[in-house]
């Protein structure tokens, strides 16, 4: 990781006045945003005025013990996490914390709980601090996003800023959209943004860059520590002149950064500038901590950051959403029973969704508006008369809309698109943090003639889970006497767990880490409606496509509905069904191994209680961590390409749809030859004309791949390009191109990609 140094003697501009103007403008829009309780505090003022509530040693012990129970007995991902990540040892972290509780400050305790849960790299399985920090969000006045330069290095650009002027601008002549960040707080941007342990957890460099860029400027304090440059081990203990117990007077020790210094290049300039911005904390943002149903998969941190980004830098979209809700008779939080027939006179439902918090759409020839791409992006230059559609699924959690309403509205929009977009539809789930699994698994049927098989979900196959399932079986058969409380809980438990109860003995016999799998979405529900949209479609994803967003993308790919185009190599990899600790208290019986008890008020624990396994062409593959690998990796490659939501990927998707054919590049086999000097790669191909093979990011072979080309290729390995730390490990990347009509005749267009690791045989030892 090589970055240029900061120029000597560079003055740092103070951006405090502009930032405070942005705060005041945001507060002036409270009512329009339906956030009447919104308040904004400078970070230092928030820390001084809103200390953590003091927990007793007994309360802290209870929190740690409940977390240990959840990880040890209920967490189905744990053995797989420990195999994949050497640092994934939450049980050890929690036991070490339990041993030092008497010498742990409030700040240290909550930060340690966050980090222990983050160690499993799963934003489903998290610890949430109590109010006033729970529900609050720390923020800077701009949005960062990551892209990769021509050398494959992660870089970071400013994409949006809060507004201080009536024209919607930030009001600074140089720090503007398109500025590229070189350093943050005097650290190289790559190091600071990607490697900080206090960001949302991520298991690979691309996702660390993407999530780090988000959390560098927006940090939900429910799940992230305060902005800080001080490592945890340097935090003072109780009695030191430091954070203390955060009782009263402000500490002399800087456990929170009051400001952040940014070194940047203005758009179109090579000169480095510097500016310093103060952090603020927003409260009164509403409560999004509730999981409406048990068949739910949502990343609460992603949901919180997406919501805050909407409030900070996409307020025109939020204003439009509220305007539509008002026109439809919707309050921000519920669907009014008479919202329907009368709404059409106020809102044109051929242009907007009945559930604008979930869906936005556009089509060729439509009208430009907030939150949707410009209509002229939805075109193929080789087919000027073609008509394309765009449908973004923001979330699978509607404000006041349940699964049935989301499914019905998806069906309505697709019916409209049959007329408006006969040449193809671009579906977009980028940034979708998840939500209702049944909604996510019931929508794909409307895009294909194939029968959909919903994903399978597995519990942790631990002795404690087996004993709990047997107890529920005995209770349901009245083989044991029931208390009033047990009798009240039993219906919910049976509703949730009956299939797993029925085959508990089979699960116990198999001895594996997971129980047998069962579906959360009935297969009839996943196929009851059938195909609605008759045209072709493609799906846009990114690393922030998570939870039920992951599950939707998996169903789309597993049933070969269309190409998955990723601006990141894969989706976020959130393959679990989420329960809160409160769900556990309400649905699971207390047993000797599972002595559940209430948490202190405001404290939250969530975990992935069931592990998701894919079906279709990827049958048996886990979704967690791996995510859905894109059929075409099409990343932004400059700061300019990131602007306005990366419209270039939408244009590229329309060009692929305009070709009117499917493209396929699937690796059937990839193995080294005995001498290790080449790889033999077997491919399944469809409508791919040219192949480029890369070994360790360097071009190794370019070859024509027409209909008469072989399906197996010998790719040479250049021994000078091996990884120094592991010369037997090779990164094989393949780009597939098709000749498509363009402005100047046929042009090579990238239509499919693939990437995987291949291990060569170790060279024979000397003397063998």
Protein Blocks (a to p, Z undefined) as FASTA:
>chain_A
ZZddddehiacddfklmmmmmmmmmmmmmmmnopakbccddfklmmmmmccddddfklmm
mmmmmmmmmmmmmmmklmmmmmmmmklcfklmmmmmmmmmmmpcfklmmmmmmmmmmmno
pakbccddddfkgopacddfbdcdddddfkopacdddfbdcdfbfnopaoiaklcghiac
fbgghiafklmmmmpmkbccdfbfklmmmmmmmmmmoccfklpccddfbdfklpccehia
cfknolmmccfbdfbcfbdcdddddehiabdcdddddddddehkbpakbcfbfbbcddfk
lmmmmmmmmmmmmmmmmmmmmmmmmmnopafkbccfklcklmmmmpccklbcfblmlpcc
ddehiacdehiacfklmccfklmmbccdddddfbfcdehiafklmmmmmmmmmmmmmmmm
mnbccddfehiabjjfklmmmmmmmmccbdcddddddddddfklmmmmmmmmmmmnopac
cdfklmmmmmmmmmmmmmmmmmmmmmmmnopabdcdddfbdfklmmmnopfblcdcdddd
dfklghjlmmmmmmmmmnombccddfbfbdehiacddddfklmmmmpccdfklcccddde
hiacdddfbdcddehjlgoiafehnlpadfbdcddfbfklmgghiamlmmmmmmmmmnop
acddddfbdcddfklpaccdddddehiabdcddeehiafbdcdddfkbcfbdcddddfkl
ccfklmmbccdddddddddddfkocadddfbdcdddddddddddehZZ
